[in-house]
Amino acid sequence: MHRSFNNGKPDGGGIEVVVLLIALGVFVLLLACINFMNIATARSEQRSREVGVRKVLGVSRKLIAFQFLTEAILMTLLALVLAIFIVELVLPSFNQFTEKNIEFNFSDWKVWSLMVAISLFTGLVSGSYPSFIMSRFKAIKVLKGRFAEGRSSAGLRKTLVTVQFVISIFFIIATIVIYKQINYVKNRPLGYDQENLIDISANAGLANKFGIFKNELAEIPGVKSVTAGSDNILNFGGAVTGINYPGKIPGQEISIIVSSVQYDWTKTMGITMLEGRDFSPLFTTDTTACIINEAAVKKMGLKTPVVGTKLDNTTIVGVFKDFVYNNPSGIIAPMKISLQTGGLSHFFVRITNNDQWRQTVAQIEKASKKIAPEYPFEYSFTKADYNERFDKWSSIGALATLFGSMAIFIACLGLFGFSSFLAERRGKEMSIRKVFGASAKTVWLLLSGDFLKPVFIAIAITIPVGIWLVRMLLSNITYHTALDWWMFALAGGLAIIIALITVGFQAIRAAITSPIKSLQSE
């Protein structure tokens, strides 16, 4: 969970994902609080007489504020009960989607305490401002029907709607960038050939019998090449410092990944040699030799020809092309590979790409069982293991999309409530305009423009801030996608379309409503 290491290899490391999802959840909850405040203040006129009567009867301002705050808290506690019911229904599908086995232990007092605390906090945050506003009403004015909304209240509602869409548009931008980054890294040139490469876990019965195993596999028609290594090609651990090389500055240390392999390693893996050669049984001196990658040559500043250069007590016999390992989106670190003919933990087999691959794997398993019958045959295809990593990140991207969709939906609810309130407040104004000759189209455009002002302001705020923030986040990723103008244009366009759909009903209804209905009491 916290990037711990076990035997020099990564063990866990998912706290960043947890923090990300918590942050997304907090933002969604914040949007809900904003909605509650927005709708509560918009409905304040309807409850103004209630407040006036209570004040006339001697109820204090503090007690009125406490009443509205209590209503908000009770509503969030009722929402908590409904949320628990929904979680029980959705959790099995969520576990299937994330390939986890999460259980909600409702008998744990810590769980209950946290849920109740979140609910109370939500109620206090969402109910504080409405209770403060409503408790300030003057009894004489509201009972005389002189309720007039202040500019500050109207401006607050517009500000809250704008904030909602700022968050929602940023969610859209983040979702687009996440998916583009995942696809960009997934299509990154790897530097080796994953197709038809099998990684066999060398158990205790196989580890020291590579020669016998290789000879057995040589008899199988579908096997093209066999090698072994101390590390999986996807993950390398065990970095060292203190290696001496020509031109090294005293006190300057370079961290280099070290690993051991068998003969035919670059051939089996499909790694390109740029200079020199791979290890070969024709050279007995290879036991004191090494091969390094391009990154090591650049990091150490070695001059050509690199072959023949001494690294401590080993001689470089080859330089191979950089390949992607460990972090698919990270920098390719310097690597030094040595020859080891003893026990290694991974056997790699390159098989022919044809319809007989299942029979080939079955024959490889038969050979393994022949050598080590007491151990299970454990293998995986390197390409499948690599794709599994991106399946996990795709799941995270899908969860981010889900949270983003929820945020957009909640923001649309807020905009719908805001537009409903404005349409009702401006009903007589629109009717008078129609009496004086304004067409339904003119009324629709006028109202839609007013409804969409917070959305356009949100776009104007979010796009430049989003560009700066996304650039800053991507700068921490070595191999990252480029930002294109269409990402932000798409986010803004989607926000406008969603907002138009949301407020369209209110604008159309106001445009086609007969003026007689609104003006008959005048």
C-alpha positions as a printed Julia matrix, in Angstrom:
522×3 Matrix{Float64}:
   0.0     0.0     0.0
   2.87    2.39    0.78
   5.44    1.28   -1.83
   7.17   -1.13    0.52
   9.87   -3.47   -0.78
  10.32   -7.16   -0.09
  13.63   -8.83   -1.02
  14.53   -5.85   -3.17
  11.29   -6.01   -5.18
   8.21   -3.75   -5.07
   5.56   -5.13   -2.75
   2.28   -3.22   -2.94
   1.99    0.49   -3.54
  -1.62    1.57   -3.99
  -1.95    4.44   -1.52
  -1.9     6.99   -4.37
  -4.98    5.39   -5.9
  -6.76    5.38   -2.54
  -5.97    9.06   -2.0
  -7.17    9.86   -5.54
 -10.52    8.12   -5.04
 -11.01    9.74   -1.63
 -10.35   13.15   -3.19
 -12.89   12.42   -5.93
 -15.44   11.36   -3.32
 -14.84   14.54   -1.3
 -15.4    16.68   -4.39
 -18.66   14.88   -5.19
 -19.82   15.38   -1.6
 -18.84   19.05   -1.81
 -21.0    19.42   -4.92
 -23.93   17.9    -3.06
 -23.43   20.38   -0.19
 -23.35   23.26   -2.65
 -26.58   22.01   -4.22
 -28.3    21.87   -0.84
 -27.23   25.42    0.01
 -28.26   26.65   -3.42
 -31.74   25.14   -3.32
 -32.31   26.03    0.34
 -31.48   29.71   -0.22
 -33.57   29.76   -3.41
 -36.59   28.48   -1.44
 -36.01   30.95    1.39
 -38.79   33.24    0.11
 -41.33   30.43    0.51
 -40.37   30.0     4.17
 -39.94   33.67    5.01
 -43.47   34.04    6.47
 -42.83   31.0     8.69
 -39.73   32.69   10.06
 -41.66   35.97   10.52
 -44.47   34.28   12.49
 -41.96   32.44   14.71
 -40.13   35.67   15.49
 -43.4    37.45   16.34
 -44.19   34.62   18.76
 -40.9    35.22   20.51
 -38.59   32.62   19.0
 -34.99   33.82   19.05
 -32.73   34.04   16.03
 -30.43   31.36   17.47
 -33.32   28.93   17.85
 -34.49   29.54   14.26
 -30.95   28.95   12.99
 -30.78   25.78   15.08
 -34.09   24.6    13.58
 -32.88   24.91    9.96
 -29.5    23.4    10.85
 -31.25   20.46   12.52
 -33.38   19.93    9.4
 -30.22   19.73    7.28
 -28.59   17.24    9.67
 -31.72   15.07    9.8
 -31.83   15.05    6.01
 -28.2    13.9     5.78
 -28.85   11.15    8.36
 -31.8     9.94    6.29
 -29.51   10.05    3.26
 -26.99    7.93    5.21
 -29.61    5.21    5.74
 -30.45    5.24    2.03
 -26.74    5.23    1.14
 -26.12    2.12    3.28
 -28.95    0.34    1.5
 -27.54    1.31   -1.92
 -24.02    0.2    -0.91
 -25.33   -3.25    0.05
 -26.96   -3.55   -3.38
 -24.03   -2.2    -5.41
 -21.07   -3.71   -3.54
 -21.14   -7.16   -5.27
 -21.05   -5.5    -8.7
 -18.33   -3.12   -7.51
 -16.21   -6.05   -6.29
 -16.65   -7.8    -9.62
 -15.67   -4.65  -11.5
 -12.55   -3.97   -9.42
 -11.69   -7.68   -8.93
 -11.56   -7.13   -5.18
 -13.37   -8.63   -2.22
 -14.32   -5.56   -0.19
 -16.67   -6.13    2.73
 -18.59   -3.46    4.63
 -18.46   -4.49    8.28
 -21.4    -2.63    9.79
 -20.79   -4.24   13.18
 -17.49   -2.35   13.56
 -17.98    0.75   15.71
 -15.22    2.53   13.82
 -17.15    2.2    10.58
 -20.33    3.51   12.18
 -18.47    6.36   13.88
 -16.88    7.44   10.62
 -20.15    7.27    8.68
 -22.07    9.25   11.3
 -19.24   11.79   11.59
 -19.21   12.33    7.8
 -23.01   12.72    7.82
 -22.96   15.24   10.68
 -20.16   17.2     9.05
 -22.04   17.23    5.74
 -25.2    18.43    7.47
 -23.33   21.2     9.29
 -21.53   22.39    6.14
 -24.59   22.31    3.89
 -27.03   23.72    6.46
 -24.91   26.44    8.03
 -25.33   29.16    5.42
 -29.08   28.65    4.75
 -29.8    28.7     8.51
 -27.72   31.86    8.89
 -29.56   33.59    6.0
 -33.08   32.59    7.08
 -32.57   33.5    10.72
 -31.73   37.08    9.64
 -35.16   37.77    8.08
 -36.95   40.8     9.55
 -40.4    39.8    10.83
 -42.09   43.11    9.92
 -40.88   43.07    6.3
 -41.7    39.46    5.49
 -45.16   39.62    7.11
 -45.95   42.73    5.06
 -44.94   40.83    1.92
 -41.9    43.01    1.36
 -39.52   40.12    1.0
 -36.83   41.14   -1.43
 -33.86   39.03   -2.24
 -30.61   40.8    -1.78
 -27.99   40.97   -4.47
 -25.64   39.01   -2.25
 -28.02   36.0    -2.12
 -28.59   36.01   -5.88
 -24.87   36.42   -6.49
 -24.11   33.58   -4.07
 -26.36   31.17   -5.96
 -24.72   32.03   -9.26
 -21.32   31.62   -7.62
 -22.29   28.2    -6.22
 -23.51   27.02   -9.65
 -20.28   28.32  -11.18
 -18.19   26.44   -8.59
 -20.15   23.27   -9.35
 -19.38   23.5   -13.03
 -15.75   24.42  -12.39
 -15.37   21.1   -10.54
 -17.42   19.21  -13.14
 -15.48   20.57  -16.12
 -12.22   19.73  -14.39
 -13.52   16.18  -13.89
 -14.2    15.98  -17.63
 -10.69   17.27  -18.44
  -9.09   14.86  -15.94
 -11.01   11.88  -17.35
  -9.95   12.72  -20.93
  -6.3    13.14  -19.9
  -6.3     9.92  -17.83
  -7.6     7.84  -20.74
  -5.22    9.47  -23.22
  -2.27    8.9   -20.86
  -3.19    5.24  -20.32
  -3.43    4.62  -24.08
  -0.24    6.59  -24.7
   1.76    4.49  -22.24
   0.09    1.28  -23.39
   1.26    1.95  -26.97
   4.78    2.9   -25.86
   7.53    1.07  -27.81
   8.75   -1.58  -25.38
  12.14   -2.4   -26.84
  11.52   -6.17  -26.73
   9.03   -8.64  -28.17
   6.19   -9.69  -25.84
   4.4   -11.89  -28.36
   4.49  -15.6   -27.57
   6.94  -15.14  -24.7
   6.28  -17.45  -21.75
   7.62  -16.78  -18.25
   7.93  -20.0   -16.23
   8.44  -19.77  -12.47
  11.52  -21.89  -11.84
  10.62  -23.89   -8.74
  13.15  -25.61   -6.5
  13.12  -28.68   -8.73
  13.82  -26.7   -11.92
  16.04  -23.8   -10.84
  19.35  -25.71  -10.97
  18.44  -27.88  -13.97
  18.2   -25.26  -16.71
  20.53  -27.18  -19.04
  18.4   -30.34  -18.8
  15.2   -28.31  -19.23
  16.59  -26.51  -22.28
  17.62  -29.79  -23.89
  14.14  -31.23  -23.3
  12.51  -28.19  -24.9
  14.86  -28.38  -27.89
  12.93  -31.52  -28.93
   9.61  -29.62  -29.06
   8.89  -28.28  -32.6
   7.04  -25.15  -31.4
   9.86  -23.89  -29.16
  12.11  -21.3   -30.85
  14.41  -20.19  -28.03
  14.97  -20.67  -24.28
  16.79  -18.59  -21.66
  16.59  -17.77  -17.95
  16.95  -14.76  -15.66
  16.89  -13.75  -12.02
  14.08  -11.26  -12.71
  10.83  -11.12  -14.57
  11.26   -9.01  -17.71
   8.53   -6.67  -16.42
  10.02   -6.06  -12.97
  13.64   -5.69  -11.97
  14.83   -5.03   -8.42
  18.21   -4.86   -6.75
  19.9    -1.58   -7.67
  23.49   -0.99   -6.56
  25.86    1.95   -6.32
  29.62    2.18   -6.0
  30.48    0.72   -9.42
  33.73    2.12  -10.79
  33.91    3.16  -14.45
  36.23    5.29  -16.62
  35.77    9.01  -16.05
  33.91    8.59  -12.76
  33.93   11.74  -10.63
  34.92   10.98   -7.02
  31.88   11.05   -4.76
  29.4    10.82   -7.65
  27.43    7.58   -7.42
  25.05    6.16  -10.0
  22.27    3.72   -9.11
  22.33    0.79  -11.54
  19.89   -2.11  -11.76
  21.78   -5.4   -11.72
  20.47   -8.78  -12.87
  21.74  -12.19  -13.96
  20.74  -14.16  -17.07
  21.54  -17.28  -19.05
  22.79  -17.6   -22.63
  20.51  -16.41  -25.5
  18.82  -13.82  -23.26
  18.62  -10.97  -25.81
  17.67  -13.42  -28.58
  14.8   -14.96  -26.61
  13.54  -11.62  -25.33
  13.78   -9.95  -28.71
  16.12   -7.24  -27.43
  18.33   -5.48  -30.01
  22.1    -5.38  -29.53
  23.52   -1.99  -30.5
  27.17   -2.8   -29.98
  29.11   -5.97  -29.3
  27.37   -9.27  -28.57
  25.3   -11.25  -26.1
  26.83  -13.9   -23.82
  27.96  -16.99  -25.67
  29.26  -20.42  -24.54
  32.04  -19.97  -27.13
  33.66  -17.39  -24.82
  34.81  -18.82  -21.49
  35.67  -15.32  -20.24
  31.98  -14.3   -20.25
  31.7   -15.36  -16.61
  33.56  -12.13  -15.8
  31.82  -10.06  -18.49
  28.65   -7.95  -18.59
  26.29   -6.24  -20.99
  24.68   -2.86  -20.3
  21.83   -0.79  -21.74
  21.9     2.59  -23.51
  20.8     4.4   -20.36
  23.88    3.12  -18.5
  26.17    4.31  -21.3
  24.61    7.8   -21.2
  24.52    8.02  -17.42
  28.18    7.04  -17.03
  29.25    9.06  -20.06
  31.18    6.16  -21.59
  33.02    6.9   -24.82
  32.86    4.71  -27.91
  33.82    2.0   -28.38
  32.08    0.91  -25.19
  32.91   -2.77  -25.71
  36.04   -3.6   -23.74
  35.42   -0.98  -21.04
  35.92   -2.14  -17.47
  33.18   -1.81  -14.85
  34.89   -2.82  -11.61
  36.22   -6.32  -12.33
  33.89   -7.02  -15.28
  34.36   -6.24  -18.97
  31.58   -4.89  -21.16
  31.04   -7.19  -24.14
  27.84   -5.64  -25.47
  25.38   -2.75  -25.31
  21.68   -3.5   -25.79
  18.85   -1.16  -26.69
  16.8     0.28  -23.82
  13.58   -1.58  -23.04
  10.68   -0.67  -20.76
  10.55   -2.32  -17.34
   9.18   -1.64  -13.83
   7.17    1.58  -14.36
   5.73    1.63  -17.92
   5.5     5.44  -17.82
   8.78    6.0   -16.0
  12.35    6.66  -17.01
  14.43    3.7   -18.2
  17.12    3.31  -15.55
  20.72    2.16  -16.17
  21.06   -1.64  -16.18
  23.98   -4.06  -15.93
  23.44   -7.72  -16.84
  25.83  -10.53  -15.83
  26.02  -14.16  -16.88
  25.0   -16.84  -14.39
  24.74  -20.51  -15.28
  23.51  -21.54  -11.83
  20.01  -21.42  -10.35
  17.75  -18.65  -11.69
  14.14  -18.0   -10.74
  12.61  -17.36  -14.17
  12.78  -19.49  -17.33
  11.75  -17.76  -20.56
  10.53  -19.65  -23.61
   9.8   -18.17  -27.02
   7.26  -20.27  -28.93
   6.06  -20.21  -32.52
   3.0   -18.11  -33.28
   0.6   -20.66  -34.76
  -2.57  -22.6   -33.99
  -0.58  -25.28  -32.17
   0.5   -23.06  -29.26
  -1.7   -24.91  -26.75
  -0.09  -28.21  -27.67
   3.33  -26.55  -27.38
   2.56  -25.28  -23.86
   1.27  -28.75  -22.93
   4.54  -30.31  -24.1
   6.55  -27.71  -22.12
   4.51  -28.6   -19.03
   5.18  -32.3   -19.68
   8.93  -31.59  -19.84
   8.74  -29.6   -16.6
   6.84  -32.4   -14.83
   9.41  -34.91  -16.09
  12.25  -32.98  -14.45
  10.4   -31.85  -11.29
   7.28  -34.02  -10.89
   6.72  -32.97   -7.27
   6.21  -29.28   -8.16
   3.33  -27.56  -10.01
   3.93  -26.06  -13.44
   3.42  -22.29  -13.11
   3.65  -20.04  -16.14
   2.24  -16.88  -17.68
   2.41  -15.04  -20.97
   4.41  -11.83  -20.63
   1.99   -9.88  -22.81
  -0.97  -10.91  -20.64
   0.92   -9.87  -17.48
   1.75   -6.51  -19.05
  -1.83   -5.89  -20.17
  -3.09   -6.78  -16.69
  -1.32   -3.7   -15.36
  -3.28   -1.49  -17.72
  -6.52   -3.28  -16.94
  -6.07   -2.09  -13.35
  -5.37    1.47  -14.48
  -8.3     1.3   -16.89
 -10.47    0.32  -13.91
  -9.19    3.37  -12.05
  -9.97    5.48  -15.12
 -13.47    4.0   -15.23
 -13.96    4.81  -11.53
 -12.77    8.36  -12.16
 -15.28    8.56  -15.01
 -18.0     7.28  -12.69
 -17.16    9.91  -10.09
 -17.0    12.54  -12.82
 -20.41   11.51  -14.14
 -21.83   11.78  -10.63
 -20.29   15.24  -10.27
 -21.74   16.37  -13.58
 -25.15   14.95  -12.67
 -25.14   16.75   -9.31
 -24.03   19.98  -10.98
 -26.88   19.59  -13.47
 -29.32   19.17  -10.59
 -28.02   22.43   -9.16
 -28.34   24.17  -12.53
 -31.83   22.74  -12.99
 -32.9    24.07   -9.58
 -31.29   27.42  -10.35
 -33.01   27.67  -13.74
 -36.37   26.62  -12.27
 -36.09   29.34   -9.64
 -35.11   32.02  -12.16
 -37.84   30.96  -14.61
 -40.42   31.25  -11.84
 -39.1    34.62  -10.6
 -38.97   36.07  -14.11
 -42.26   34.59  -15.33
 -44.12   37.92  -15.31
 -41.21   39.7   -16.99
 -41.18   37.18  -19.84
 -44.98   37.44  -20.2
 -44.8    41.24  -20.49
 -42.07   40.88  -23.13
 -44.32   38.53  -25.11
 -47.25   40.95  -24.82
 -45.02   43.65  -26.32
 -44.16   41.39  -29.26
 -41.21   39.25  -28.18
 -41.23   35.86  -29.92
 -40.91   32.53  -28.15
 -37.42   32.18  -29.7
 -36.36   35.55  -28.26
 -37.6    34.59  -24.8
 -35.86   31.21  -25.02
 -32.55   32.81  -26.06
 -32.83   35.42  -23.3
 -33.47   32.88  -20.55
 -30.94   30.36  -21.87
 -28.29   33.07  -21.93
 -28.98   33.92  -18.29
 -29.04   30.25  -17.27
 -25.77   29.52  -19.06
 -23.79   32.5   -17.76
 -22.44   30.53  -14.75
 -21.39   27.73  -17.12
 -19.49   30.09  -19.45
 -17.81   31.72  -16.46
 -16.87   28.24  -15.17
 -15.35   27.36  -18.57
 -13.37   30.61  -18.62
 -12.0    29.84  -15.14
 -11.4    26.1   -15.52
  -9.68   25.92  -18.92
  -6.57   28.01  -18.05
  -6.38   26.61  -14.52
  -6.9    23.08  -15.87
  -4.12   23.51  -18.44
  -1.7    24.69  -15.75
  -2.67   21.98  -13.26
  -2.63   19.1   -15.77
   0.74   20.23  -17.1
   2.1    20.3   -13.57
   0.77   16.79  -12.86
   2.06   15.36  -16.15
   5.48   16.91  -15.55
   5.93   14.39  -12.73
   5.49   11.54  -15.24
   8.53   10.84  -17.39
   6.71    9.32  -20.37
   3.54   11.34  -20.69
   1.12   12.33  -23.41
   1.04   15.79  -24.95
  -1.79   18.17  -24.2
  -3.94   19.0   -27.21
  -6.37   21.86  -27.6
  -9.23   19.47  -28.42
  -9.15   18.01  -24.87
 -10.18   21.33  -23.35
 -12.47   22.25  -26.23
 -14.25   18.92  -25.81
 -14.59   19.42  -22.05
 -16.05   22.92  -22.54
 -18.32   21.75  -25.35
 -19.66   18.84  -23.31
 -20.34   21.17  -20.37
 -22.32   23.54  -22.62
 -24.31   20.71  -24.23
 -25.11   19.17  -20.84
 -26.12   22.57  -19.47
 -28.31   23.3   -22.51
 -30.1    19.98  -22.08
 -30.53   20.71  -18.36
 -31.99   24.23  -18.71
 -33.64   23.69  -22.07
 -36.86   22.41  -20.55
 -37.27   25.42  -18.28
 -36.46   27.89  -21.05
 -38.83   26.24  -23.53
 -41.63   26.04  -20.97
 -41.26   29.73  -20.14
 -41.12   30.63  -23.84
 -44.34   28.82  -24.78
 -46.35   29.64  -21.63
 -49.32   31.9   -22.36
 -48.9    35.44  -20.89
 -52.49   35.24  -19.62
 -51.55   32.68  -16.95
 -48.78   34.86  -15.52
 -50.55   38.22  -15.8
 -54.18   37.33  -14.95
 -53.72   38.47  -11.32
 -52.23   41.83  -12.29
